[in-house]
Each structure stands twice: as structure tokens, then as C-alpha cells.
């Protein structure tokens, strides 16, 4: 059973923008804090941003001021608007609960490549 589906990744030039979207099963999304994470090839998964059910947000220092996380509680979606992208933002991006739990599998993620 697919519970998390990420989309919106692609190839973009430095300074460009992308908007990622995550659709979550209602049983996961409802009332829970959601997060966006990323995996740079060869490195561990890192937390990018989180958003509580009421809309309180957190951002990693590396993306603060450039990325914006939002959610639609009616649609069970959480988005990540990414502006002023840098080559170091290149990664596979995932959404999941924050903190993640063993009861919710990771989705396939969406690849973001920032390159000229």
C-alpha cells in the first residue's frame, strides 16, 4: 500500500526554483507533523523542513530563507517551494512524518538536480 508519493523534482539551473509536492494517506497525515528530507548521494538522510498540523514551521539552516514548506490539511498534501537553488541542493527529496517511524515506509522520493 503506497502511503507517500513525492513529485515535482527535475533539473534546474542554479538560482532557479522548483516546487515539490507530497501526497500522503490520510491516516498518516491527519494531525501529524510532516517533514521534507533529502539524501545526497553517499550521505545520510537530512531533515530539510517540518510543518505541524497548525502550520508552525522549522527549516534547516542550509535552506532557511530559500525554501518554504506548506500543507493542505483538506487534501493531505505537503509542499516544498524551493527558490534560489544551489548545486548543493542536489539530492533525492522525500516527505514523511516528523519524526519518521518504522510504521510508515519511505516513498520513492523525487530527484532534484541543480546544475548549469
PyMOL commands that set and color helices and strands:
alter all, ss='L'
color gray80, all
select helices_A, chain A and resi 26-29+87-89
alter helices_A, ss='H'
color red, helices_A
select strands_A, chain A and resi 4-7+10-12+18-24+34-39+46-51+57-59+67-72+77-82+91-97+110-114
alter strands_A, ss='S'
color yellow, strands_A
deselect
rebuild
show_as cartoon
